Amino acid sequence: MALDLSLEESPNNLLNTVQNKLGTASILVNNATYEAPTNFHTLTSENLDNHYQVNNRGTLLLAVEFAKRYEQQFPNEKKGWIINLVSRGPDPNNIAYIATKGMTIPTTEPLSVALAPIGITVNSIDPGPTDTGWINKEIKNILLPLFPTGRIGRPEDAAKLITF
């Protein structure tokens, strides 16, 4: 399902679709992202706002809506999860992306405390650069020396960690 998480109605639209097709969700993997390269020369309030709309506001509102629905549907269960995929790092060409994905880290703790009583565990995972098809040869040559294993992360690496 294509979804623009910068739109206010998106969390409800997504969860309504899941509800209709699969039932009430008990696991939310917050992997949505907006990314447009920005460095200190190109960073503007507009591109920072574009990153914020998806990476922070949309992600947090989706988590809150997920929790409300979980609480209603599973009042006696303790098997809910929210996993936020976050990013940190020194990439000078992704200032807005790193800043906004990194801001999800400090929301994990208050959400985990708030949602524990209703049975939802909240965690953040930073899988590092993961080749989901966006890494071209130039980027690979820059990143590869940073990986002691000799390879860039793959989606199945993050999936194994989330599953664990």
Secondary structure, DSSP 8 states (H G I E B T S, - for coil): ----TTSTTHHHHHHHHHHHHH-S-SEEEE-------B-TTT--HHHHHHHHIIIIIIHHHHHHHHHHHHHHH-TT---EEEEEE---S--TTBHHHHHHHHTTHHHHHHHHHHHGGGTEEEEEE---SB-SS---HHHHHHHGGG-TTSS-B-HHHHHHHHH-
